[in-house]
Amino acid sequence: MNTNKARFLVVYLLAATVLTGYLFYSLAAAKPFIDTSKPPVASCQEGATSQGASSQGLDIITTALADGMVGTPYQQTLQPSGGTAPLNWSVMPTLPASLALDRATGQITGTPTAPAAKTTYKFTVTDSAKSAASVSKELSLEIASLGLYPRQVNTGSAAEVTLSGCHLQDLKVRVNGTEHIPLSVAPTQIRIGLTTAEVASIGTVLITLSNASSDIGSVVLNVVPASVEWKLFVVNARVVSLEAQLILLVLFIGAFASCVYTLKSLGDYAGKKSLSDPWFTFYLIQPFEGAGVALLMYLLIRGGFLTGTGADIKAVNLFGMCAIAGLAGAFSDTALLKLFEVFQTLFKPTDNRPDKIGQPSITTTALADGTVGTPYQQTLQASGGTAPLKWSVTPALPAPLTLEAATGKVTGTPAAPAAKATFKFTVTDSAVPAASVSKDLTLEIKAAAASGLNITTAALSDGTVGVPYQETLQVGGGTAPLKWSVTPVLPTPLTLDAATGKVTGTPDTPAAKATFKFTVTDSAASPMSANKELTLEIKAAAASGLNITTTALADGTVGAPYQQSLQVSGGTAPLKWSVTPALPAPLTLEAATGKVTGTPTAPAAKATFKFTVADSAVPAVSVSKDLALEITSASPGGGPLPPRQDDDEIDGCDVAVVELTADEDLPATEGGVA
């Protein structure tokens, strides 16, 4: 037994027991929620004027302004005393929106459209005396709005609400458009009683106040489900509906009871020192299992048995439901095992869901392709499940490949190509009932490479801006016709002929050395492909015009002295020549002159050689050209004449060279030899 794991489980389950017990208690003891919020109460002061004229000449004798109400017409006239008429009135700051001061009469009128907090205004009156007198007075004014308390009530319960404001004594009340007789009316509040029918369902109730001519305002009362205040961990209370309260109580008591039962079970195993590792996970998830089974039991009772009027949450016996949920949580493991046994007996299901705990899983992600004539062997891998495992596949594998049912090994030597196809491999364990899982894997049998398709070109010659470029890629083997492709795209305007593998074009801009992947595919029944990465650079045109002008090399013959000078134009002397690969022995290239000399001693098949010449400019300029050369065997009757020497002398004898046109006769010479 792993002692550390056992100690951890004890601490874990004790903590879970205390936590779920506290959560259950705190929620079960929650009190019904009552909306105690109150709307702001306006002062609703009345207007006032002092009695008698002032002894100080011009004066404002109004001592207070009446507060206004949103939607209610407002009118009050400021009263002056003394002074020479006519008078001129003004106010600072501007009065609330929709109210205006008459400058001639001092009358404030309008219908307020929005509430305004109590604010002090400075009213000034000026008379028309020759030496005009003026006097000011500060008066406060507030525009109140219609308030509602409470803002929400519970469904299905008769409720009383209060409307607050100013000047309400002469107003009528409508509830959802129907005139309603209030319980009491006062200048600052109206009390309204709502019936059960008016708050029967979740939603809103519209309460409107109106005078004899129009509506002056309305408020919205929210009708919500009955709820409780849940004080969790002695912080601000959370408002929870009765339905949510019951569901949470079921979850908490189910988990709590499961923890208690699991602690007892853990004690039995620990006492016998038989707590094995597989039980560790079981004990970890047990509280959650208890909560889940309790919730299922609750849903079964609420949804299946309490219907009609009995479905009302208020009709549910809270503690009776919690007792059932607690029992379900305590014996959740036993209940699940019994339900599992019942369902297995009734339905005998086959569980093919992947990645289930304890169920076999195929871990092989791909099959290697096979080749005709090459022995094939791959073993499918699986994890989990109850041994022994049994393998199968559909459709049948390409003959003569077979799948060993006991080991999952695919073996055989393919005799014919087979196109890529998808096969469903299934592994089944020996559990009761058996669990199985399947996976789709693809397999292709390719034809043997009879001639070994291969790109034989070893390197591409570099191009030069303004110089026509042509290079044909060489290939060996494969079934014609061939198809060529390249990635990435070649430098513009070079193109690759898909049918011939020829790269052609005249570069117009330099391009840095880059690697290109050339691919050739043949036309076999099972097409073969070969790839090769080759580099290509487009160089800027040499400022000195360096260029190899030799277009072809003469073939050589075994035993015949060979000599040919490569010709070049432009460039800064001296020049330096080189060639790759090495010429057929014993031919050599003179680095200083570009002359190829030597007497071949053995035949050599036609091959391409890259000749490069570099000048002495700073920086140096170099160009390359590919030229083919073949060394043939000597003719049976004596080989061909050696090439003409540059100094018109063969073996020490002078030679006369005569150029003729097609219409001229040979000149006569002594001895009849021309």
ROLUMTI-71028 format. One record per residue (C-alpha): x, y, z; residue in three letters. Coordinates in Angstrom, 3 decimals, padded with zeros to 6 digits. Layout:
N
c1 c2 c3 code
X Y Z ALA
...
***
This chain:
674
c1 c2 c3 code
000.000 000.000 000.000 MET
001.264 003.482 -000.835 ASN
001.173 005.249 002.556 THR
001.587 008.737 001.119 ASN
-001.358 008.259 -001.216 LYS
-003.490 006.922 001.615 ALA
-002.691 009.973 003.765 ARG
-003.479 012.288 000.886 PHE
-006.852 010.601 000.347 LEU
-007.742 010.934 004.028 VAL
-006.972 014.670 004.028 VAL
-008.744 015.109 000.680 TYR
-011.920 013.329 001.781 LEU
-012.017 015.045 005.182 LEU
-011.677 018.459 003.512 ALA
-014.380 017.571 000.976 ALA
-016.673 016.392 003.794 THR
-016.270 019.624 005.752 VAL
-016.648 021.807 002.670 LEU
-019.771 020.118 001.301 THR
-021.305 019.992 004.779 GLY
-020.769 023.714 005.254 TYR
-022.120 024.540 001.810 LEU
-025.240 022.473 002.475 PHE
-025.827 024.038 005.882 TYR
-025.299 027.622 004.737 SER
-027.665 027.211 001.802 LEU
-030.330 025.284 003.754 ALA
-030.361 028.080 006.370 ALA
-030.678 030.846 003.783 ALA
-033.515 033.280 004.463 LYS
-036.104 034.366 001.880 PRO
-034.900 037.317 -000.169 PHE
-036.704 040.597 000.415 ILE
-035.977 043.641 -001.715 ASP
-035.113 046.306 000.836 THR
-033.851 048.873 -001.633 SER
-035.698 052.203 -001.515 LYS
-035.947 054.919 -004.140 PRO
-034.552 058.365 -003.295 PRO
-037.191 060.500 -001.576 VAL
-037.615 064.049 -002.882 ALA
-037.969 066.923 -000.386 SER
-041.059 068.150 -002.248 CYS
-040.848 071.603 -000.667 GLN
-043.677 074.051 -001.331 GLU
-043.273 077.566 -002.653 GLY
-043.369 080.446 -000.099 ALA
-043.536 084.264 -000.112 THR
-042.942 086.658 002.829 SER
-045.884 088.824 003.919 GLN
-045.807 092.609 003.410 GLY
-043.609 094.889 001.331 ALA
-039.940 095.337 002.062 SER
-038.872 098.595 003.703 SER
-035.626 098.611 001.708 GLN
-037.074 099.539 -001.735 GLY
-036.686 096.960 -004.547 LEU
-036.640 093.430 -003.138 ASP
-037.583 089.775 -003.945 ILE
-040.033 088.607 -001.301 ILE
-040.379 084.964 -002.585 THR
-038.648 082.843 000.068 THR
-038.854 079.332 -001.498 ALA
-039.594 077.619 -004.814 LEU
-041.871 074.602 -004.991 ALA
-040.112 071.422 -006.193 ASP
-041.258 069.976 -009.518 GLY
-042.110 066.497 -010.753 MET
-041.123 064.903 -014.050 VAL
-044.130 064.963 -016.385 GLY
-046.143 067.383 -014.237 THR
-046.662 070.980 -015.536 PRO
-044.737 073.466 -013.356 TYR
-045.682 077.102 -012.664 GLN
-044.477 079.556 -010.049 GLN
-044.179 083.369 -010.167 THR
-041.402 085.167 -008.317 LEU
-042.777 088.042 -006.205 GLN
-040.989 091.450 -006.133 PRO
-041.486 094.365 -003.763 SER
-040.903 098.041 -004.590 GLY
-038.907 099.325 -007.526 GLY
-039.920 101.252 -010.638 THR
-041.848 099.238 -013.238 ALA
-041.268 097.633 -015.649 PRO
-038.995 095.023 -014.042 LEU
-036.456 092.749 -015.756 ASN
-035.750 089.230 -014.375 TRP
-032.757 086.874 -014.935 SER
-031.363 083.666 -013.403 VAL
-028.003 081.925 -013.092 MET
-027.295 079.086 -013.811 PRO
-029.822 077.970 -016.428 THR
-032.958 076.316 -015.042 LEU
-033.518 072.521 -015.563 PRO
-034.453 071.432 -019.087 ALA
-037.962 072.435 -020.247 SER
-038.308 075.136 -017.550 LEU
-038.064 078.813 -018.521 ALA
-038.117 082.162 -016.653 LEU
-040.268 084.985 -018.121 ASP
-038.009 088.064 -017.951 ARG
-040.938 090.495 -017.744 ALA
-043.172 088.734 -015.212 THR
-040.719 086.552 -013.249 GLY
-042.893 083.489 -013.904 GLN
-041.242 080.011 -014.135 ILE
-043.177 077.603 -016.389 THR
-042.737 074.300 -018.269 GLY
-043.137 070.541 -017.944 THR
-039.932 068.863 -016.691 PRO
-038.807 065.905 -018.805 THR
-035.950 064.632 -016.637 ALA
-035.128 064.596 -012.931 PRO
-032.729 067.196 -011.540 ALA
-030.989 067.192 -008.162 ALA
-031.684 070.032 -005.755 LYS
-029.701 073.013 -007.063 THR
-029.383 076.631 -005.917 THR
-030.208 079.318 -008.512 TYR
-029.475 083.057 -008.262 LYS
-032.487 085.136 -009.372 PHE
-031.938 088.842 -010.125 THR
-034.546 091.591 -010.718 VAL
-033.715 095.079 -012.085 THR
-036.145 098.053 -012.135 ASP
-036.470 100.946 -014.635 SER
-035.571 103.901 -012.378 ALA
-033.232 106.596 -013.731 LYS
-030.637 105.151 -011.385 SER
-031.672 101.504 -011.901 ALA
-031.767 099.358 -008.818 ALA
-031.294 095.583 -008.816 SER
-031.469 092.904 -006.183 VAL
-030.703 089.132 -006.190 SER
-031.825 086.140 -004.133 LYS
-030.685 082.500 -004.090 GLU
-033.473 079.904 -004.196 LEU
-033.206 076.097 -004.514 SER
-035.187 073.869 -006.885 LEU
-035.411 070.089 -007.347 GLU
-037.139 068.052 -010.084 ILE
-038.162 064.691 -008.648 ALA
-038.824 061.494 -010.602 SER
-041.328 058.772 -009.987 LEU
-039.852 056.145 -007.623 GLY
-040.899 052.559 -006.860 LEU
-040.372 050.392 -003.792 TYR
-039.750 047.492 -003.947 PRO
-038.402 047.177 -007.512 ARG
-039.250 043.452 -007.701 GLN
-041.703 040.980 -006.163 VAL
-041.972 037.180 -006.200 ASN
-044.304 035.328 -008.537 THR
-047.665 034.163 -007.249 GLY
-047.632 036.237 -004.063 SER
-049.895 039.187 -003.355 ALA
-047.681 042.231 -002.977 ALA
-047.827 045.863 -001.936 GLU
-045.708 048.502 -003.676 VAL
-045.248 052.212 -003.041 THR
-044.836 054.988 -005.604 LEU
-042.906 058.055 -004.446 SER
-042.675 061.552 -005.914 GLY
-044.143 065.051 -005.587 CYS
-047.649 066.358 -006.092 HIS
-049.166 062.882 -006.377 LEU
-052.411 063.597 -004.552 GLN
-054.545 064.268 -007.641 ASP
-053.156 061.537 -009.950 LEU
-054.778 058.329 -011.174 LYS
-053.090 054.886 -011.257 VAL
-053.166 052.228 -014.027 ARG
-051.623 048.737 -013.730 VAL
-050.820 047.166 -017.117 ASN
-053.274 049.632 -018.669 GLY
-056.138 048.938 -016.266 THR
-057.210 051.629 -013.806 GLU
-056.329 050.610 -010.261 HIS
-057.686 051.975 -006.992 ILE
-054.731 052.695 -004.651 PRO
-054.691 051.724 -001.000 LEU
-053.713 055.251 000.028 SER
-052.775 058.547 -001.613 VAL
-050.570 061.355 -000.229 ALA
-048.736 064.264 -001.886 PRO
-045.439 062.317 -001.784 THR
-046.486 058.661 -002.122 GLN
-049.184 056.276 -003.377 ILE
-049.563 052.747 -001.976 ARG
-050.842 050.046 -004.368 ILE
-051.938 046.485 -003.602 GLY
-051.285 043.880 -006.330 LEU
-053.276 040.661 -006.533 THR
-051.851 037.166 -007.025 THR
-053.203 037.145 -010.583 ALA
-051.329 040.361 -011.460 GLU
-047.973 038.792 -010.486 VAL
-048.745 035.196 -011.474 ALA
-045.880 034.750 -013.944 SER
-042.290 035.878 -014.388 ILE
-042.084 039.174 -016.249 GLY
-042.858 042.845 -015.650 THR
-045.795 044.947 -014.493 VAL
-046.196 048.485 -015.890 LEU
-047.580 051.045 -013.396 ILE
-048.603 054.402 -014.905 THR
-049.648 057.702 -013.267 LEU
-051.751 060.240 -015.130 SER
-053.634 063.473 -014.547 ASN
-056.882 064.523 -016.160 ALA
-055.279 065.205 -019.543 SER
-052.203 062.982 -019.995 SER
-049.768 060.442 -018.525 ASP
-047.064 062.007 -016.394 ILE
-044.847 058.962 -015.865 GLY
-044.570 055.202 -015.423 SER
-042.419 052.641 -013.592 VAL
-041.687 048.946 -014.239 VAL
-042.080 046.337 -011.499 LEU
-040.122 043.086 -012.055 ASN
-041.814 039.801 -011.194 VAL
-039.153 037.163 -010.368 VAL
-039.139 033.613 -008.987 PRO
-039.056 033.225 -005.228 ALA
-035.472 033.320 -003.991 SER
-033.286 033.198 -000.903 VAL
-030.224 035.127 000.306 GLU
-027.228 032.758 000.486 TRP
-024.428 034.112 002.665 LYS
-021.439 032.147 001.413 LEU
-018.333 032.302 003.630 PHE
-019.733 035.371 005.455 VAL
-019.456 037.653 002.428 VAL
-022.083 039.606 000.544 ASN
-025.233 037.548 000.183 ALA
-026.018 035.938 -003.144 ARG
-029.610 035.857 -004.355 VAL
-030.501 032.301 -005.424 VAL
-033.844 031.137 -006.778 SER
-035.657 028.382 -004.888 LEU
-035.138 025.975 -007.812 GLU
-031.407 026.674 -007.901 ALA
-031.274 026.388 -004.110 GLN
-032.801 022.916 -004.221 LEU
-030.474 021.700 -007.014 ILE
-027.395 022.958 -005.136 LEU
-028.603 021.369 -001.908 LEU
-029.024 018.037 -003.720 VAL
-025.488 018.275 -005.150 LEU
-023.937 019.239 -001.812 PHE
-025.720 016.573 000.232 ILE
-024.959 013.911 -002.411 GLY
-021.244 014.757 -002.344 ALA
-021.268 015.002 001.477 PHE
-022.874 011.591 001.929 ALA
-020.517 010.047 -000.613 SER
-017.509 011.478 001.253 CYS
-018.714 009.998 004.538 VAL
-019.280 006.581 002.962 TYR
-015.924 006.727 001.137 THR
-014.023 007.590 004.338 LEU
-015.461 004.467 005.933 LYS
-014.514 002.355 002.908 SER
-011.003 003.846 002.834 LEU
-010.584 003.015 006.511 GLY
-011.478 -000.637 005.848 ASP
-008.934 -000.960 003.023 TYR
-006.217 000.956 004.887 ALA
-006.766 -001.165 007.993 GLY
-006.136 -004.300 005.982 LYS
-003.191 -002.617 004.227 LYS
-004.740 -003.582 000.933 SER
-005.202 -000.139 -000.674 LEU
-003.923 -000.733 -004.221 SER
-003.026 001.999 -006.694 ASP
-006.075 001.508 -008.979 PRO
-008.331 002.501 -006.071 TRP
-006.612 005.869 -005.752 PHE
-008.431 007.363 -008.753 THR
-011.683 005.775 -007.604 PHE
-011.522 007.555 -004.250 TYR
-010.606 010.861 -005.902 LEU
-013.717 010.936 -008.086 ILE
-016.105 009.388 -005.562 GLN
-017.471 012.725 -004.177 PRO
-018.276 013.865 -007.702 PHE
-019.929 010.547 -008.467 GLU
-022.113 010.928 -005.384 GLY
-023.155 014.433 -006.408 ALA
-023.952 013.234 -009.942 GLY
-026.103 010.288 -008.816 VAL
-027.961 012.527 -006.349 ALA
-028.691 015.026 -009.123 LEU
-029.978 012.253 -011.403 LEU
-032.280 011.053 -008.624 MET
-033.564 014.601 -008.098 TYR
-034.229 015.088 -011.808 LEU
-036.043 011.752 -011.925 LEU
-038.336 012.752 -009.060 ILE
-038.904 016.335 -010.225 ARG
-039.405 015.437 -013.863 GLY
-041.088 012.069 -013.595 GLY
-043.248 012.113 -010.497 PHE
-044.036 015.729 -009.555 LEU
-046.265 016.951 -012.346 THR
-049.114 019.416 -012.554 GLY
-049.613 021.598 -009.480 THR
-047.217 019.378 -007.546 GLY
-044.380 020.569 -009.750 ALA
-044.434 023.958 -007.987 ASP
-041.098 024.324 -006.230 ILE
-042.874 025.615 -003.141 LYS
-044.719 022.299 -002.885 ALA
-041.510 020.240 -002.691 VAL
-040.530 018.955 000.746 ASN
-037.005 020.369 000.940 LEU
-035.635 018.045 003.608 PHE
-037.367 014.967 002.197 GLY
-035.752 015.586 -001.177 MET
-032.356 016.134 000.478 CYS
-032.702 012.865 002.410 ALA
-033.273 010.928 -000.821 ILE
-030.337 012.724 -002.470 ALA
-028.087 011.914 000.500 GLY
-028.904 008.211 000.324 LEU
-028.273 008.226 -003.422 ALA
-024.882 009.875 -002.864 GLY
-023.879 007.529 -000.042 ALA
-024.575 004.404 -002.072 PHE
-023.739 005.858 -005.470 SER
-021.139 003.209 -006.300 ASP
-023.477 000.344 -005.392 THR
-026.334 001.957 -007.310 ALA
-024.230 002.475 -010.423 LEU
-022.962 -001.105 -010.374 LEU
-026.507 -002.440 -010.069 LYS
-027.780 -000.177 -012.852 LEU
-024.813 -001.264 -014.988 PHE
-025.712 -004.916 -014.399 GLU
-029.359 -004.294 -015.292 VAL
-028.551 -002.451 -018.520 PHE
-025.953 -005.023 -019.579 GLN
-028.493 -007.794 -019.054 THR
-031.308 -006.010 -020.878 LEU
-029.464 -004.543 -023.844 PHE
-026.118 -006.437 -024.107 LYS
-024.435 -003.414 -025.714 PRO
-021.099 -003.374 -027.515 THR
-019.114 -000.329 -026.407 ASP
-017.007 000.982 -029.322 ASN
-016.369 004.449 -027.959 ARG
-012.690 005.390 -028.271 PRO
-010.454 006.587 -025.433 ASP
-012.655 005.201 -022.678 LYS
-010.822 004.366 -019.439 ILE
-009.891 000.665 -019.428 GLY
-010.906 000.192 -023.061 GLN
-008.361 -000.942 -025.678 PRO
-006.920 001.720 -027.956 SER
-005.023 001.319 -031.244 ILE
-001.874 003.429 -030.990 THR
-000.462 002.741 -034.470 THR
-000.949 005.923 -036.505 THR
000.150 004.790 -039.991 ALA
001.163 001.738 -042.015 LEU
004.339 001.662 -044.107 ALA
003.760 001.131 -047.837 ASP
004.882 -002.175 -049.370 GLY
006.796 -002.982 -052.555 THR
006.219 -005.864 -054.966 VAL
008.706 -008.644 -054.268 GLY
009.854 -007.232 -050.927 THR
008.809 -009.111 -047.734 PRO
006.406 -006.954 -045.690 TYR
006.036 -006.987 -041.903 GLN
004.413 -004.506 -039.502 GLN
002.872 -005.140 -036.103 THR
-000.129 -003.066 -035.035 LEU
000.188 -001.647 -031.520 GLN
-002.612 -001.382 -028.930 ALA
-002.882 -000.290 -025.309 SER
-005.427 -000.955 -022.579 GLY
-008.152 -003.581 -022.631 GLY
-008.292 -007.036 -021.087 THR
-005.853 -009.524 -022.609 ALA
-005.807 -011.512 -024.804 PRO
-006.683 -009.172 -027.677 LEU
-008.106 -010.249 -031.034 LYS
-007.466 -008.392 -034.300 TRP
-009.487 -008.212 -037.514 SER
-009.543 -006.086 -040.676 VAL
-012.025 -005.117 -043.397 THR
-011.825 -005.301 -046.353 PRO
-009.277 -008.078 -046.891 ALA
-005.651 -006.978 -047.265 LEU
-003.997 -007.184 -050.721 PRO
-003.015 -010.825 -051.390 ALA
-000.931 -012.463 -050.091 PRO
-000.712 -010.114 -047.056 LEU
-002.427 -011.460 -043.924 THR
-003.227 -010.151 -040.439 LEU
-002.488 -012.451 -037.497 GLU
-005.542 -012.263 -035.223 ALA
-003.592 -012.952 -032.027 ALA
-000.622 -010.612 -032.547 THR
-001.861 -007.885 -034.925 GLY
001.107 -008.600 -037.236 LYS
000.700 -007.921 -040.979 VAL
003.016 -010.160 -043.027 THR
003.564 -011.423 -046.568 GLY
005.461 -010.702 -049.793 THR
003.359 -008.600 -052.207 PRO
003.130 -010.113 -055.680 ALA
001.348 -007.286 -057.495 ALA
000.941 -003.553 -057.082 PRO
-002.157 -002.268 -055.223 ALA
-003.469 001.292 -055.201 ALA
-003.593 003.156 -051.884 LYS
-006.694 001.998 -049.994 ALA
-008.169 002.417 -046.508 THR
-008.576 -000.591 -044.227 PHE
-010.484 -000.687 -040.921 LYS
-008.486 -002.519 -038.254 PHE
-010.439 -003.611 -035.164 THR
-009.106 -004.903 -031.850 VAL
-011.402 -006.613 -029.329 THR
-010.459 -007.440 -025.752 ASP
-011.567 -010.333 -023.533 SER
-013.608 -008.340 -021.013 ALA
-017.231 -009.273 -020.250 VAL
-018.829 -007.652 -022.091 PRO
-016.057 -007.319 -024.647 ALA
-014.843 -003.834 -025.613 ALA
-013.586 -003.090 -029.085 SER
-012.172 -000.144 -030.976 VAL
-011.401 000.458 -034.661 SER
-009.038 002.661 -036.641 LYS
-008.776 003.420 -040.375 ASP
-005.269 003.049 -041.818 LEU
-004.113 003.312 -045.435 THR
-001.816 000.904 -047.284 LEU
-000.319 000.938 -050.785 GLU
001.696 -001.728 -052.593 ILE
004.082 -000.098 -055.057 LYS
005.640 -001.678 -058.126 ALA
009.286 -002.648 -057.873 ALA
011.591 -000.137 -059.512 ALA
012.645 -002.262 -062.500 ALA
015.159 000.219 -063.891 SER
015.641 002.459 -060.897 GLY
014.181 005.803 -061.994 LEU
016.851 008.374 -061.169 ASN
017.833 011.929 -062.123 ILE
021.452 011.695 -063.305 THR
022.182 015.385 -063.850 THR
024.761 016.275 -061.229 ALA
024.650 020.061 -061.500 ALA
023.076 022.911 -063.439 LEU
025.250 025.466 -065.196 SER
024.743 029.024 -064.013 ASP
023.015 031.501 -066.324 GLY
024.006 035.005 -067.334 THR
021.726 037.981 -067.931 VAL
021.148 038.435 -071.649 GLY
022.672 035.069 -072.619 VAL
020.221 032.372 -073.863 PRO
020.099 029.514 -071.343 TYR
019.498 025.852 -072.190 GLN
020.044 022.789 -070.047 GLU
018.377 019.396 -070.391 THR
017.958 017.334 -067.232 LEU
019.095 013.744 -067.661 GLN
017.319 010.722 -066.217 VAL
017.927 007.005 -065.990 GLY
015.311 004.237 -065.888 GLY
011.564 004.663 -065.625 GLY
008.693 004.045 -068.047 THR
008.224 006.665 -070.793 ALA
006.728 009.157 -071.225 PRO
008.152 011.096 -068.286 LEU
006.717 014.195 -066.646 LYS
008.885 016.868 -065.050 TRP
008.105 019.502 -062.415 SER
010.069 021.886 -060.217 VAL
009.581 023.777 -056.957 THR
009.886 026.633 -056.346 PRO
009.329 028.377 -059.680 VAL
012.497 028.997 -061.710 LEU
013.744 032.587 -062.093 PRO
011.707 034.430 -064.747 THR
011.704 033.880 -067.712 PRO
013.307 030.431 -067.390 LEU
010.858 027.551 -067.832 THR
010.990 023.776 -067.462 LEU
009.496 021.708 -070.285 ASP
007.350 019.110 -068.497 ALA
007.784 016.564 -071.308 ALA
011.516 016.883 -072.030 THR
013.041 018.201 -068.815 GLY
014.645 021.046 -070.749 LYS
015.253 024.359 -068.956 VAL
015.252 027.265 -071.418 THR
014.953 031.046 -071.567 GLY
017.031 034.210 -071.686 THR
017.498 035.663 -068.182 PRO
016.813 039.382 -067.946 ASP
017.692 040.011 -064.298 THR
020.274 038.494 -061.920 PRO
019.089 035.894 -059.358 ALA
020.956 034.745 -056.273 ALA
022.019 031.101 -056.049 LYS
018.998 029.075 -054.943 ALA
018.083 025.418 -054.585 THR
015.309 023.949 -056.739 PHE
013.696 020.538 -056.305 LYS
013.239 018.794 -059.652 PHE
010.809 015.853 -059.769 THR
010.330 013.332 -062.574 VAL
007.435 010.853 -062.656 THR
007.160 007.955 -065.079 ASP
004.086 006.322 -066.654 SER
004.236 002.881 -065.029 ALA
001.019 001.245 -063.809 ALA
002.156 002.284 -060.354 SER
003.992 005.513 -061.227 PRO
007.458 006.003 -059.796 MET
008.961 009.371 -058.927 SER
012.489 010.616 -058.338 ALA
013.608 013.932 -056.864 ASN
016.838 015.866 -056.942 LYS
017.802 019.238 -055.551 GLU
019.988 021.329 -057.860 LEU
021.260 024.871 -057.466 THR
021.013 027.621 -060.060 LEU
022.317 031.174 -060.139 GLU
021.695 033.901 -062.710 ILE
024.704 036.171 -062.834 LYS
024.841 039.726 -064.030 ALA
026.273 040.231 -067.492 ALA
030.036 040.726 -067.262 ALA
030.937 044.355 -067.745 ALA
033.948 043.232 -069.817 SER
031.780 040.981 -072.010 GLY
033.643 037.792 -071.010 LEU
032.143 034.873 -072.940 ASN
033.172 031.386 -074.094 ILE
032.576 031.346 -077.850 THR
033.472 027.704 -078.513 THR
030.193 025.934 -079.238 THR
031.385 022.314 -079.464 ALA
034.406 020.072 -078.908 LEU
035.665 017.685 -081.583 ALA
035.521 014.058 -080.513 ASP
038.849 012.282 -079.974 GLY
040.150 008.917 -081.145 THR
042.230 006.405 -079.252 VAL
045.863 006.700 -080.306 GLY
045.412 009.988 -082.203 ALA
046.933 013.146 -080.696 PRO
044.146 015.514 -079.577 TYR
044.356 019.298 -079.498 GLN
041.685 021.970 -079.336 GLN
041.879 025.482 -077.970 SER
038.777 026.880 -076.266 LEU
037.951 030.317 -077.638 GLN
036.841 033.281 -075.512 VAL
035.845 036.883 -076.090 SER
036.130 039.879 -073.785 GLY
037.469 039.814 -070.249 GLY
040.573 041.199 -068.597 THR
043.775 039.224 -069.312 ALA
045.333 037.039 -068.112 PRO
042.590 034.389 -068.136 LEU
042.432 031.204 -066.088 LYS
040.645 028.043 -067.249 TRP
039.227 025.077 -065.285 SER
036.980 022.083 -065.995 VAL
034.716 019.720 -064.009 THR
034.678 016.793 -063.921 PRO
038.232 015.812 -064.953 ALA
038.767 015.118 -068.681 LEU
039.342 011.524 -069.852 PRO
042.989 010.589 -069.089 ALA
045.474 011.617 -070.364 PRO
043.743 014.720 -071.786 LEU
044.499 017.918 -069.899 THR
043.327 021.519 -069.964 LEU
046.015 024.208 -069.879 GLU
044.819 026.733 -067.299 ALA
046.551 029.688 -068.978 ALA
045.624 029.033 -072.638 THR
042.437 026.984 -072.520 GLY
044.055 024.356 -074.777 LYS
042.931 020.707 -074.441 VAL
045.762 018.337 -075.405 THR
046.832 014.710 -075.084 GLY
046.690 011.349 -076.875 THR
043.695 009.249 -075.683 PRO
044.597 005.693 -074.682 THR
041.109 004.317 -074.077 ALA
037.574 004.980 -075.342 PRO
035.298 007.222 -073.230 ALA
031.528 007.572 -073.595 ALA
030.166 010.964 -074.521 LYS
030.029 013.076 -071.357 ALA
029.350 016.688 -070.519 THR
032.109 018.830 -068.990 PHE
031.692 022.286 -067.465 LYS
034.464 024.611 -068.694 PHE
034.943 027.801 -066.667 THR
037.098 030.811 -067.504 VAL
037.834 033.625 -065.047 ALA
039.468 036.935 -065.924 ASP
041.707 039.192 -063.817 SER
039.285 042.060 -063.313 ALA
038.612 043.391 -059.804 VAL
036.287 041.863 -058.921 PRO
036.933 038.888 -061.169 ALA
034.312 037.867 -063.765 VAL
033.803 034.216 -064.679 SER
031.601 032.354 -067.133 VAL
030.954 028.663 -067.666 SER
029.796 026.505 -070.547 LYS
028.869 022.825 -070.791 ASP
030.540 021.016 -073.726 LEU
030.329 017.318 -074.640 ALA
033.326 015.135 -075.493 LEU
033.603 011.503 -076.606 GLU
036.709 009.335 -077.167 ILE
036.087 006.637 -079.807 THR
038.078 003.515 -080.668 SER
040.515 003.640 -083.592 ALA
039.059 002.597 -087.010 SER
040.111 -000.897 -088.243 PRO
041.828 000.564 -091.301 GLY
043.791 003.161 -089.484 GLY
042.247 006.035 -087.697 GLY
041.262 009.352 -089.177 PRO
043.832 012.000 -089.947 LEU
044.862 013.992 -086.954 PRO
043.586 017.540 -086.728 PRO
045.435 020.138 -088.834 ARG
048.290 021.738 -086.973 GLN
048.100 025.459 -086.456 ASP
051.444 025.995 -088.248 ASP
050.400 024.005 -091.425 ASP
053.101 021.387 -090.815 GLU
052.609 017.654 -090.363 ILE
055.503 015.446 -089.289 ASP
058.044 017.966 -090.575 GLY
056.538 018.244 -094.101 CYS
055.183 021.462 -095.472 ASP
051.545 021.331 -096.376 VAL
049.931 023.581 -098.972 ALA
046.363 024.516 -098.202 VAL
044.180 025.550 -101.108 VAL
040.675 026.891 -100.603 GLU
038.262 026.018 -103.437 LEU
034.770 026.936 -104.249 THR
032.292 024.498 -105.675 ALA
032.884 025.691 -109.287 ASP
036.720 025.587 -109.320 GLU
039.021 022.780 -110.597 ASP
041.991 021.503 -108.707 LEU
045.179 023.357 -109.710 PRO
047.728 021.394 -111.716 ALA
051.000 020.655 -109.929 THR
054.083 018.699 -110.687 GLU
053.636 015.022 -110.109 GLY
049.885 015.394 -110.522 GLY
049.439 015.987 -106.814 VAL
047.199 018.792 -105.731 ALA
***
